[in-house]
Amino acid sequence: MNQTTVEVRNLSKRFGEVQAVDDISFEVFSGECFGLLGPNGAGKSTTIKMMIALLSADAGEVVIAGHPLSREPMRVRESIGYVPQMLSVDGVLTGYENLLIFGKLYGLRQEVREQRIWEILELLGLEEAAHRQVKTYSGGMIRRLEIGQAILHRPKVLFLDEPTVGLDPVARKAVWEHLETLRKHYNMTVLLTTHYMEEAEALCARIAIMSQGSIAALGTVQQ
């Protein structure tokens, strides 16, 4: 029987006259890659932001790794990693230095921090570029580094908001391959938003198709 890691129950959010998210419910299983698919403005990013406590919900509940967000927000934050759409690395610093800062922010001990930084750099194919300034990285390399930052503390659930938007097809495919490697290596649950059909098909076991704040369909990609 599949173990549920993420539960979303009757989640809603309104901005003025706009119902951005309208009473949606779904669950994500342990070790699964689950996709929220839909066009821009469908409510995907708003849903993610409510799930990670960046936005407060008007109604509903989110439970992650057994912790209700409304009652245990800090326990939820400890259990998740998040890669936003917008750039979240410092281009002046090296890849290693960016990871080092995040390791310190997560409160990792020095010996654990060092071991994890180099493990992640190797897994993401960034070992040789570790001591180069990030402003010299390609778009795909930057995205992989951002994913590395988000998983340094070994989260149970990794959230990615349109992880390959703006990347060329070769870089996009490289990010897909590294995400799949990381998911299997750490047995991590992944929840991503995308408007690329081929991305959902390449990565996700199941998807929810969102339209105008509601879930129009939910199931496997084949379904």
C-alpha positions as CSV (number, residue, x, y, z in Angstrom):
1,M,0.0,0.0,0.0
2,N,1.3,3.4,-0.9
3,Q,2.2,5.7,2.0
4,T,0.9,9.3,1.7
5,T,3.5,12.0,2.3
6,V,1.5,15.0,1.2
7,E,-2.2,15.7,1.7
8,V,-4.1,18.7,0.4
9,R,-7.7,19.0,1.7
10,N,-10.1,21.6,0.3
11,L,-7.5,24.3,-0.3
12,S,-8.8,27.7,-1.4
13,K,-7.3,31.1,-2.0
14,R,-8.9,34.3,-3.3
15,F,-7.2,37.6,-4.4
16,G,-9.9,40.3,-4.5
17,E,-12.5,39.2,-7.1
18,V,-10.2,36.4,-8.4
19,Q,-10.6,32.9,-7.0
20,A,-7.0,31.7,-7.6
21,V,-7.4,28.3,-6.1
22,D,-10.9,26.8,-5.6
23,D,-11.4,24.0,-3.1
24,I,-8.8,21.5,-4.4
25,S,-7.8,18.2,-2.8
26,F,-5.1,15.6,-3.7
27,E,-2.5,13.5,-2.2
28,V,1.1,12.6,-3.1
29,F,2.7,9.2,-2.2
30,S,6.1,8.6,-0.7
31,G,8.9,8.6,-3.3
32,E,6.5,9.8,-6.0
33,C,7.0,12.6,-8.5
34,F,3.7,14.4,-8.8
35,G,3.0,17.2,-11.2
36,L,0.6,20.2,-11.2
37,L,0.1,20.8,-14.9
38,G,-1.7,23.8,-16.5
39,P,-1.3,27.1,-18.3
40,N,0.0,30.3,-16.7
41,G,-2.7,31.6,-14.3
42,A,-4.2,28.2,-13.6
43,G,-3.3,28.4,-9.9
44,K,-0.3,26.2,-9.8
45,S,2.2,28.6,-8.2
46,T,-0.4,29.8,-5.7
47,T,-1.1,26.2,-4.6
48,I,2.6,25.5,-4.1
49,K,3.1,28.8,-2.1
50,M,0.3,27.9,0.2
51,M,1.7,24.4,0.7
52,I,5.1,25.7,1.8
53,A,3.7,28.5,4.0
54,L,4.7,31.4,1.7
55,L,1.0,32.3,1.4
56,S,-1.8,31.7,3.9
57,A,-4.8,29.7,2.7
58,D,-8.3,31.1,3.0
59,A,-9.6,27.6,3.7
60,G,-8.4,24.0,3.7
61,E,-5.5,22.1,5.2
62,V,-2.1,20.8,4.1
63,V,-0.4,17.9,5.8
64,I,3.2,17.1,5.0
65,A,5.1,14.1,6.4
66,G,2.3,13.8,9.1
67,H,2.6,17.5,10.1
68,P,-0.5,19.8,9.6
69,L,0.7,23.1,8.2
70,S,-1.8,25.1,10.3
71,R,-0.6,23.7,13.6
72,E,3.1,22.8,12.9
73,P,4.5,25.2,10.3
74,M,8.1,24.9,11.5
75,R,8.0,21.1,11.3
76,V,6.6,21.3,7.8
77,R,9.4,23.8,6.8
78,E,12.0,21.4,8.2
79,S,10.5,18.6,6.0
80,I,10.6,20.4,2.7
81,G,12.9,21.9,0.1
82,Y,11.8,24.6,-2.4
83,V,13.1,25.8,-5.7
84,P,11.3,28.9,-6.9
85,Q,10.8,30.1,-10.4
86,M,13.0,33.2,-9.9
87,L,16.8,33.0,-9.5
88,S,17.9,32.1,-6.0
89,V,21.7,31.9,-6.2
90,D,24.3,34.5,-5.8
91,G,26.2,34.9,-9.1
92,V,29.3,36.5,-7.5
93,L,29.9,33.5,-5.3
94,T,31.1,30.1,-6.4
95,G,28.8,27.0,-6.6
96,Y,30.5,25.7,-3.5
97,E,30.0,28.9,-1.6
98,N,26.3,29.1,-2.4
99,L,25.9,25.6,-1.0
100,L,28.0,26.4,2.0
101,I,25.7,29.4,2.9
102,F,22.6,27.2,2.7
103,G,24.3,24.4,4.7
104,K,24.9,27.0,7.5
105,L,21.4,28.3,7.3
106,Y,20.1,24.8,7.7
107,G,22.2,24.4,10.8
108,L,24.2,21.4,9.5
109,R,27.4,20.5,11.4
110,Q,30.6,21.3,9.6
111,E,31.6,17.7,8.9
112,V,28.1,16.8,7.7
113,R,27.9,20.0,5.6
114,E,31.1,19.3,3.8
115,Q,30.2,15.7,3.0
116,R,26.8,16.6,1.7
117,I,28.0,19.6,-0.4
118,W,30.5,17.4,-2.3
119,E,28.0,14.5,-2.6
120,I,25.5,16.8,-4.2
121,L,28.0,18.6,-6.4
122,E,29.0,15.1,-7.7
123,L,25.4,13.9,-8.2
124,L,24.5,17.1,-10.1
125,G,27.5,17.0,-12.3
126,L,28.9,20.3,-10.9
127,E,32.0,19.0,-9.2
128,E,34.4,20.5,-11.7
129,A,32.6,23.9,-11.6
130,A,32.4,24.0,-7.8
131,H,35.0,26.8,-7.4
132,R,33.8,28.9,-10.4
133,Q,31.6,32.0,-9.9
134,V,28.0,31.1,-10.6
135,K,27.7,34.0,-13.1
136,T,29.9,31.8,-15.4
137,Y,27.4,28.9,-15.2
138,S,24.9,28.1,-17.9
139,G,21.1,28.3,-17.2
140,G,20.9,24.5,-16.7
141,M,23.9,24.5,-14.3
142,I,22.3,27.2,-12.2
143,R,19.1,25.3,-12.0
144,R,20.9,22.2,-10.9
145,L,22.7,24.2,-8.2
146,E,19.4,25.6,-7.0
147,I,18.1,22.1,-6.6
148,G,21.2,21.2,-4.7
149,Q,20.6,24.1,-2.3
150,A,17.1,22.9,-1.7
151,I,18.1,19.3,-0.8
152,L,21.1,19.8,1.4
153,H,19.1,19.1,4.6
154,R,17.6,15.9,3.0
155,P,14.0,17.0,2.9
156,K,11.2,14.5,2.7
157,V,9.5,16.6,0.0
158,L,11.0,18.7,-2.7
159,F,8.8,21.4,-4.3
160,L,9.8,22.8,-7.7
161,D,7.9,25.7,-9.3
162,E,8.4,25.4,-13.1
163,P,11.9,24.1,-12.7
164,T,13.0,24.3,-16.4
165,V,11.2,27.4,-17.5
166,G,13.5,29.4,-19.9
167,L,15.9,26.6,-20.5
168,D,16.8,25.2,-23.9
169,P,15.8,21.6,-24.7
170,V,19.2,20.1,-23.9
171,A,19.5,21.8,-20.5
172,R,15.9,20.9,-19.7
173,K,16.6,17.2,-20.4
174,A,19.7,17.3,-18.2
175,V,17.7,18.8,-15.3
176,W,15.1,16.1,-15.8
177,E,17.8,13.4,-15.6
178,H,19.4,14.8,-12.5
179,L,16.0,15.2,-10.8
180,E,15.2,11.5,-11.4
181,T,18.6,10.5,-10.1
182,L,18.1,12.5,-6.9
183,R,14.6,11.2,-6.3
184,K,15.8,7.6,-6.5
185,H,19.0,8.2,-4.6
186,Y,17.3,9.9,-1.6
187,N,13.8,8.2,-2.0
188,M,12.5,11.8,-2.1
189,T,8.9,12.8,-2.8
190,V,8.9,15.5,-5.5
191,L,6.0,17.9,-6.3
192,L,6.5,20.2,-9.3
193,T,4.5,22.7,-11.4
194,T,4.9,22.9,-15.1
195,H,3.1,23.9,-18.3
196,Y,5.2,21.6,-20.4
197,M,3.4,18.4,-21.3
198,E,6.6,16.6,-22.2
199,E,8.1,17.5,-18.7
200,A,5.1,16.0,-16.9
201,E,5.4,12.9,-19.1
202,A,9.1,12.5,-18.5
203,L,9.1,13.0,-14.7
204,C,5.7,12.4,-13.2
205,A,4.0,9.2,-12.1
206,R,0.7,11.1,-11.7
207,I,-0.4,14.6,-12.5
208,A,-3.3,17.0,-11.6
209,I,-4.3,19.2,-14.5
210,M,-5.4,22.6,-13.1
211,S,-7.7,25.1,-14.9
212,Q,-8.9,28.4,-13.4
213,G,-8.0,27.4,-9.9
214,S,-9.7,23.9,-10.0
215,I,-8.4,20.4,-10.7
216,A,-9.9,19.4,-14.0
217,A,-8.4,15.9,-14.1
218,L,-6.1,13.8,-11.8
219,G,-4.4,10.5,-12.5
220,T,-1.5,8.8,-14.2
221,V,0.0,10.4,-17.4
222,Q,-1.5,7.5,-19.4
223,Q,-4.9,8.1,-17.9
